[in-house]
């Protein structure tokens, strides 16, 4: 174990950890997850990365892609950790040689994982910056085990949600280990001064302000249509020349109804218009049943991507429901206009310099807020809660090439000035990257 790691595992921390372990074992029946290799395999030097969702994976891709390539070249195993169901296929498609492991919430899962894949470097991508601070769950046990084994630790693109804990166990974990969480991280990279200040106050000992890697991800998001999961459908939409509105991350029923009402208001003026609607959480039967009923009442012809397969759409299809996981960014590539659900990632459509509409009143604690704020203040997003006004703005962009080109030029200029966080993050992590290189 490296000296710095040992010095941070203080006697007080070890005693608190033993006490917390005793408490959690009462209710925690820790078992080896089925997606970890059998126990007779020798532990292999590995890179661990916690990245909660496909959004964070894409957002930090400029840094993570190079990090993973370097670790693979050194012969290390790659372990991608996510606390969400349903992302394994998408993660595996992007990193076919990685081991994708779902974090179960057990404090003891990390020790079992390390018995097969011993971490030499553990990177947390964006969230959480301390226990249970975000809509994701990474047990403290992962940081403790990584540091116990002498791994370098880093938090990149750090962002604070400021969420309260959701249960008593999480509240106890945060009370016992919030400062230790940050002290066990060798290098913290924060998106801005506000986040950096809060993390220093909370116990972080080495904090760099590196900016937002998401702006650098713009170059990595687009990919050739032939490399997507729907190449025939996407190519057909592009070749058809149909004016296409892609509405992504539509979570609430009222926003779904806003989008559909706005689209209904323009279909007569733009008769070949196509709406691609990507509901949030399509795995929820209630969400899909409600959407089917709403579309049925509209009288518009619609198909579900999961049922139609990768086929060319008929001209009489007005709405494509994108109810598959991990495909939204590829459909933004064929969008004439994008609408992004409130508080979600607008960078994916902006990567294509695509005009974007949103609802107003975003939550300033969300990591999507800085990008929204920057583009809003630059006059580059369309904000409306009124379906007639929103439909009118969409129609103008679909029919006025000069107006659309002005949006496109403004987006490209603004985003070019916001890049550079990846290089700053690499510079901040050089110390631990060098120290962990070649560990075996």
C-alpha positions as CSV (number, residue, x, y, z in Angstrom):
1,X,0.0,0.0,0.0
2,X,1.3,3.5,-0.8
3,X,2.1,5.6,2.2
4,X,-0.5,8.3,1.5
5,X,-3.2,5.7,1.3
6,X,-2.2,4.2,4.7
7,X,-2.1,7.6,6.4
8,X,-5.7,8.3,5.4
9,X,-7.1,5.0,6.7
10,X,-6.8,6.3,10.3
11,X,-7.6,4.4,13.4
12,X,-10.8,6.4,13.8
13,X,-11.9,5.7,10.3
14,X,-11.2,1.9,10.7
15,X,-13.2,1.8,13.9
16,X,-16.2,3.6,12.4
17,X,-16.0,1.3,9.3
18,X,-16.0,-1.8,11.5
19,X,-19.1,-0.4,13.4
20,X,-20.9,0.5,10.2
21,X,-20.1,-3.0,8.8
22,X,-21.6,-4.6,11.8
23,X,-24.7,-2.6,11.4
24,X,-25.1,-3.2,7.7
25,X,-24.5,-7.0,7.9
26,X,-27.7,-7.3,9.9
27,X,-29.7,-6.4,6.8
28,X,-27.2,-6.9,4.0
29,X,-27.0,-10.4,2.6
30,X,-24.0,-9.7,0.4
31,X,-23.6,-12.2,-2.4
32,X,-21.2,-12.3,-5.3
33,X,-23.1,-10.8,-8.3
34,X,-23.6,-13.1,-11.2
35,X,-21.8,-10.7,-13.6
36,X,-18.5,-11.1,-11.7
37,X,-16.2,-13.9,-12.9
38,X,-15.9,-17.2,-10.8
39,X,-14.0,-16.9,-7.6
40,X,-11.2,-19.2,-8.7
41,X,-9.8,-16.6,-11.0
42,X,-6.7,-14.9,-9.7
43,X,-7.1,-11.2,-8.9
44,X,-6.0,-9.1,-11.8
45,X,-4.7,-5.5,-11.7
46,X,-7.7,-3.4,-12.9
47,X,-9.0,0.1,-13.6
48,X,-12.3,0.7,-11.8
49,X,-14.7,3.4,-13.1
50,X,-18.0,4.3,-11.5
51,X,-20.2,5.9,-14.1
52,X,-23.9,5.9,-13.0
53,X,-25.7,6.3,-16.3
54,X,-25.1,6.3,-20.1
55,X,-25.4,10.1,-19.9
56,X,-22.4,10.4,-17.6
57,X,-20.6,7.9,-19.7
58,X,-21.0,10.0,-22.9
59,X,-20.4,13.2,-21.0
60,X,-17.0,12.2,-19.7
61,X,-16.0,10.1,-22.8
62,X,-13.1,12.3,-24.0
63,X,-11.3,11.6,-20.8
64,X,-12.5,8.0,-20.1
65,X,-11.8,6.7,-23.6
66,X,-8.1,7.6,-23.3
67,X,-7.9,6.4,-19.7
68,X,-9.4,3.0,-20.7
69,X,-7.1,2.7,-23.8
70,X,-4.0,3.4,-21.6
71,X,-5.1,0.9,-18.9
72,X,-5.8,-1.8,-21.5
73,X,-2.4,-1.2,-23.2
74,X,-0.8,-1.8,-19.7
75,X,-2.6,-5.2,-19.5
76,X,-5.2,-4.1,-16.9
77,X,-8.7,-5.2,-16.8
78,X,-11.5,-2.6,-17.2
79,X,-14.4,-2.6,-14.7
80,X,-17.3,-0.3,-15.4
81,X,-19.5,0.1,-12.4
82,X,-23.1,1.4,-12.6
83,X,-25.9,1.4,-10.1
84,X,-28.6,1.3,-12.7
85,X,-30.5,-1.6,-14.3
86,X,-30.7,-1.6,-18.0
87,X,-27.4,0.0,-19.0
88,X,-25.2,-3.1,-19.3
89,X,-25.9,-3.6,-23.0
90,X,-25.1,0.0,-23.9
91,X,-22.0,0.0,-21.8
92,X,-20.8,-3.3,-23.3
93,X,-21.5,-2.0,-26.9
94,X,-19.2,1.0,-26.2
95,X,-16.5,-1.0,-24.4
96,X,-16.8,-4.7,-25.5
97,X,-13.8,-5.8,-23.5
98,X,-14.9,-4.2,-20.2
99,X,-16.5,-6.0,-17.3
100,X,-19.8,-4.2,-16.6
101,X,-20.9,-4.7,-13.0
102,X,-24.1,-3.4,-11.4
103,X,-23.5,-1.9,-8.0
104,X,-26.1,-3.6,-5.7
105,X,-25.9,-1.2,-2.8
106,X,-24.0,-3.7,-0.6
107,X,-21.1,-2.3,1.4
108,X,-19.3,-5.6,0.9
109,X,-19.6,-6.0,-2.8
110,X,-16.3,-4.1,-3.4
111,X,-14.3,-6.6,-1.4
112,X,-15.8,-9.4,-3.4
113,X,-15.1,-7.6,-6.6
114,X,-11.5,-6.8,-5.6
115,X,-10.9,-10.5,-5.1
116,X,-11.2,-10.9,-8.8
117,X,-10.2,-7.5,-10.1
118,X,-7.8,-5.6,-7.8
119,X,-8.0,-1.9,-8.5
120,X,-4.9,0.1,-9.1
121,X,-6.9,3.2,-10.0
122,X,-10.5,4.0,-9.1
123,X,-12.2,6.9,-11.0
124,X,-15.6,8.3,-10.1
125,X,-17.2,10.1,-13.1
126,X,-19.0,13.3,-12.1
127,X,-21.2,11.9,-9.3
128,X,-21.6,11.3,-6.4
129,X,-19.1,13.7,-4.7
130,X,-20.1,12.3,-1.3
131,X,-22.4,9.5,-0.1
132,X,-25.9,9.5,-1.6
133,X,-25.5,13.0,-3.1
134,X,-27.2,12.5,-6.5
135,X,-29.8,10.2,-7.9
136,X,-27.3,7.3,-7.8
137,X,-25.8,5.0,-5.1
138,X,-22.2,4.2,-4.7
139,X,-21.4,2.7,-1.3
140,X,-18.5,4.1,0.7
141,X,-17.1,0.5,0.8
142,X,-15.8,0.9,-2.8
143,X,-13.7,3.9,-2.0
144,X,-12.5,2.3,1.3
145,X,-11.6,-1.0,-0.4
146,X,-9.8,0.7,-3.3
147,X,-7.7,2.8,-0.9
148,X,-7.1,-0.1,1.4
149,X,-5.5,-1.9,-1.5
150,X,-3.3,1.2,-2.4
151,X,-5.2,2.3,-5.5
152,X,-5.1,5.8,-6.7
153,X,-8.5,7.5,-6.5
154,X,-9.9,10.4,-8.5
155,X,-13.2,12.3,-9.0
156,X,-13.5,13.9,-12.4
157,X,-16.0,16.5,-13.7
158,X,-17.3,16.8,-10.1
159,X,-20.8,18.2,-9.5
160,X,-22.9,18.6,-6.4
161,X,-26.6,17.9,-6.4
162,X,-27.2,18.7,-2.7
163,X,-29.7,15.9,-2.4
164,X,-30.9,14.8,1.1
165,X,-30.4,11.1,1.9
166,X,-33.4,8.9,1.0
167,X,-33.3,6.4,3.9
168,X,-31.9,6.0,7.4
169,X,-29.0,3.8,6.3
170,X,-27.8,6.4,3.8
171,X,-28.1,9.1,6.4
172,X,-25.9,7.2,8.8
173,X,-23.4,6.5,6.0
174,X,-23.2,10.1,5.1
175,X,-22.9,11.3,8.8
176,X,-20.1,8.8,9.4
177,X,-18.1,9.1,6.2
178,X,-18.8,12.2,4.2
179,X,-15.4,13.9,5.1
180,X,-13.6,10.5,4.8
181,X,-15.1,10.0,1.3
182,X,-13.4,13.2,0.1
183,X,-10.2,12.6,2.0
184,X,-9.8,9.2,0.4
185,X,-9.9,10.7,-3.1
186,X,-6.4,11.7,-4.2
187,X,-7.5,14.3,-6.8
188,X,-10.8,16.0,-7.1
189,X,-11.7,17.8,-10.4
190,X,-14.6,20.2,-10.1
191,X,-16.6,21.9,-12.8
192,X,-16.6,25.3,-11.3
193,X,-15.6,27.5,-8.3
194,X,-18.8,27.0,-6.5
195,X,-18.5,23.2,-6.5
196,X,-14.8,23.4,-5.7
197,X,-15.4,25.6,-2.7
198,X,-18.1,23.3,-1.3
199,X,-15.9,20.2,-1.7
200,X,-13.0,21.9,0.0
201,X,-15.3,22.8,2.9
202,X,-16.5,19.2,3.0
203,X,-13.1,17.8,3.4
204,X,-11.4,17.4,0.0
205,X,-7.7,18.1,0.2
206,X,-6.7,18.6,-3.4
207,X,-9.2,20.2,-5.7
208,X,-8.7,21.5,-9.2
209,X,-11.2,23.6,-11.2
210,X,-11.1,21.9,-14.6
211,X,-14.3,23.0,-16.3
212,X,-16.9,20.7,-17.8
213,X,-15.7,17.8,-19.9
214,X,-19.1,17.6,-21.5
215,X,-18.1,20.4,-23.9
216,X,-15.2,18.4,-25.1
217,X,-17.5,15.4,-25.6
218,X,-19.1,17.2,-28.5
219,X,-16.5,15.8,-30.9
220,X,-16.9,12.2,-29.6
221,X,-20.7,12.0,-29.7
222,X,-21.4,11.8,-33.4
223,X,-20.7,8.4,-34.9
224,X,-21.2,6.9,-38.4
225,X,-24.8,5.7,-38.9
226,X,-23.5,2.3,-39.9
227,X,-22.0,1.9,-36.4
228,X,-25.4,2.5,-34.6
229,X,-28.1,0.0,-33.6
230,X,-30.5,1.4,-36.1
231,X,-28.5,2.1,-39.3
232,X,-31.2,1.3,-41.8
233,X,-33.9,3.4,-40.1
234,X,-31.5,6.4,-39.5
235,X,-30.2,6.3,-43.0
236,X,-33.7,6.2,-44.4
237,X,-34.8,9.2,-42.3
238,X,-31.8,11.2,-43.5
239,X,-32.3,10.2,-47.1
240,X,-36.0,11.0,-47.1
241,X,-35.4,14.6,-46.2
242,X,-38.3,14.6,-43.8
243,X,-38.3,17.5,-41.4
244,X,-37.6,15.7,-38.1
245,X,-38.1,16.8,-34.5
246,X,-36.4,14.5,-31.9
247,X,-37.7,15.0,-28.4
248,X,-35.5,13.3,-25.9
249,X,-35.6,12.5,-22.1
250,X,-39.3,13.5,-21.9
251,X,-40.0,12.5,-18.3
252,X,-43.2,14.1,-17.1
253,X,-46.7,13.6,-18.7
254,X,-47.2,17.3,-19.0
255,X,-44.0,17.7,-21.0
256,X,-45.0,14.8,-23.2
257,X,-48.3,16.5,-23.8
258,X,-46.6,19.8,-24.5
259,X,-44.4,18.2,-27.2
260,X,-47.3,16.3,-28.8
261,X,-49.6,19.3,-28.8
262,X,-46.9,21.5,-30.4
263,X,-46.2,18.9,-33.0
264,X,-49.9,18.5,-33.8
265,X,-50.1,22.2,-34.4
266,X,-47.5,22.1,-37.2
267,X,-48.3,18.8,-39.1
268,X,-50.7,20.5,-41.4
269,X,-48.2,23.3,-42.3
270,X,-45.3,20.8,-42.6
271,X,-47.1,17.6,-43.8
272,X,-44.1,15.3,-44.0
273,X,-42.9,16.2,-40.5
274,X,-41.7,13.3,-38.3
275,X,-41.6,13.3,-34.5
276,X,-39.2,11.0,-32.7
277,X,-40.3,10.8,-29.1
278,X,-37.9,9.3,-26.5
279,X,-39.7,8.9,-23.2
280,X,-37.7,8.7,-20.0
281,X,-37.9,5.2,-18.4
282,X,-39.5,3.3,-21.3
283,X,-39.1,0.2,-19.1
284,X,-41.9,1.4,-16.9
285,X,-45.2,-0.2,-18.1
286,X,-47.3,2.7,-16.8
287,X,-45.3,5.3,-18.7
288,X,-45.7,3.3,-22.0
289,X,-49.4,2.6,-21.5
290,X,-50.1,6.3,-20.8
291,X,-48.1,7.2,-23.9
292,X,-49.9,4.7,-26.1
293,X,-53.3,6.1,-24.9
294,X,-52.3,9.7,-25.6
295,X,-51.0,8.9,-29.1
296,X,-54.1,6.8,-29.8
297,X,-56.3,9.8,-28.9
298,X,-54.2,12.1,-31.2
299,X,-55.1,10.1,-34.3
300,X,-51.5,10.2,-35.5
301,X,-49.9,7.1,-36.8
302,X,-47.1,5.8,-34.6
303,X,-44.8,2.9,-34.2
304,X,-42.5,1.7,-31.4
305,X,-38.8,1.2,-32.2
306,X,-38.7,-1.9,-30.0
307,X,-41.5,-3.5,-32.1
308,X,-40.6,-2.2,-35.6
309,X,-37.0,-3.2,-35.6
310,X,-34.4,-1.5,-37.7
311,X,-36.6,-0.9,-40.7
312,X,-37.3,2.0,-43.0
313,X,-40.3,4.0,-41.7
314,X,-43.4,4.2,-43.8
315,X,-44.3,7.7,-45.0
316,X,-47.6,7.5,-43.2
317,X,-45.8,7.1,-39.8
318,X,-46.0,10.5,-38.0
319,X,-44.5,9.5,-34.6
320,X,-41.7,7.1,-33.9
321,X,-41.5,6.2,-30.2
322,X,-37.9,5.6,-29.3
323,X,-38.4,3.1,-26.5
324,X,-35.0,1.5,-26.6
325,X,-32.0,2.4,-24.4
326,X,-28.8,4.1,-25.5
327,X,-30.0,5.2,-29.0
328,X,-31.2,8.7,-28.4
329,X,-27.9,10.5,-29.3
330,X,-27.8,8.6,-32.7
331,X,-31.3,9.9,-33.6
332,X,-30.2,13.5,-32.8
333,X,-27.9,13.1,-35.8
334,X,-31.0,13.2,-38.1
335,X,-32.9,15.9,-36.2
336,X,-33.8,19.2,-37.8
337,X,-34.8,20.4,-34.3
338,X,-34.4,18.8,-30.9
339,X,-36.5,19.2,-27.8
340,X,-34.8,18.1,-24.5
341,X,-36.8,17.3,-21.4
342,X,-36.3,19.8,-18.6
343,X,-33.1,19.2,-16.5
344,X,-31.6,16.8,-19.0
345,X,-28.5,16.9,-21.2
346,X,-28.8,19.3,-24.1
347,X,-25.2,18.8,-25.3
348,X,-26.1,15.7,-27.3
349,X,-28.2,17.6,-29.9
350,X,-25.9,20.6,-29.7
351,X,-23.1,18.3,-30.8
352,X,-24.8,18.4,-34.2
353,X,-25.3,22.2,-34.0
354,X,-29.0,21.4,-33.9
355,X,-31.5,24.0,-32.7
356,X,-32.9,23.0,-29.3
357,X,-36.1,23.8,-27.5
358,X,-36.8,23.3,-23.8
359,X,-39.2,24.2,-21.1
360,X,-38.1,27.0,-18.7
361,X,-37.4,26.8,-14.9
362,X,-34.5,24.3,-14.8
363,X,-33.1,23.1,-11.5
364,X,-29.8,24.9,-10.8
365,X,-28.5,22.0,-8.8
366,X,-28.5,19.6,-11.7
367,X,-25.3,19.0,-13.7
368,X,-27.2,19.7,-16.9
369,X,-27.8,23.3,-15.6
370,X,-24.5,25.0,-16.6
371,X,-24.9,24.0,-20.2
372,X,-28.5,25.1,-20.3
373,X,-27.6,28.4,-18.6
374,X,-24.8,29.1,-21.0
375,X,-26.9,28.4,-24.1
376,X,-30.0,30.2,-22.7
377,X,-28.0,33.3,-21.9
378,X,-26.5,33.2,-25.4
379,X,-30.0,33.1,-26.9
380,X,-29.4,29.7,-28.4
381,X,-32.2,27.7,-26.9
382,X,-35.9,28.1,-27.5
383,X,-37.9,28.3,-24.2
384,X,-41.6,27.8,-24.0
385,X,-44.3,26.2,-22.0
386,X,-47.0,27.1,-24.5
387,X,-47.7,24.5,-27.2
388,X,-48.9,27.0,-29.8
389,X,-45.8,29.2,-29.3
390,X,-43.5,26.2,-29.3
391,X,-45.1,24.8,-32.5
392,X,-44.8,28.2,-34.1
393,X,-41.1,28.4,-33.4
394,X,-40.5,24.9,-34.7
395,X,-42.4,25.7,-37.9
396,X,-40.3,28.8,-38.4
397,X,-37.0,26.8,-38.0
398,X,-38.3,24.0,-40.3
399,X,-39.3,26.4,-43.1
400,X,-36.7,29.3,-42.8
401,X,-33.2,28.1,-43.8
402,X,-31.6,31.4,-42.9
403,X,-33.1,31.3,-39.4
404,X,-31.9,27.8,-38.9
405,X,-28.4,28.6,-40.2
406,X,-28.1,31.5,-37.7
407,X,-28.9,29.1,-34.8
408,X,-26.3,26.7,-36.1
409,X,-23.5,29.2,-36.4
410,X,-24.2,30.7,-33.0
411,X,-24.1,27.3,-31.3
412,X,-20.8,26.3,-32.9
413,X,-19.2,29.6,-31.9
414,X,-20.4,29.5,-28.3
415,X,-19.4,25.9,-27.7
416,X,-15.9,26.2,-29.2
417,X,-15.1,28.7,-26.4
418,X,-16.2,26.3,-23.7
419,X,-13.8,23.4,-24.4
420,X,-10.5,22.4,-22.8
421,X,-11.6,20.6,-19.6
422,X,-10.2,17.2,-20.7
423,X,-6.6,18.5,-21.0
424,X,-6.9,20.3,-17.6
425,X,-8.2,17.0,-16.1
426,X,-5.3,15.0,-17.5
427,X,-2.9,17.6,-16.1
428,X,-4.5,17.4,-12.6
429,X,-4.3,13.6,-12.6
430,X,-0.7,13.2,-13.8
431,X,0.6,12.4,-10.3
432,X,-1.7,9.5,-9.5
433,X,-1.7,8.2,-13.1
434,X,2.1,7.9,-13.0
435,X,2.1,6.4,-9.5
436,X,-0.4,3.6,-10.5
437,X,1.1,2.9,-13.9
438,X,2.6,-0.6,-14.0
439,X,1.2,-1.7,-10.7
440,X,0.6,-5.4,-10.7
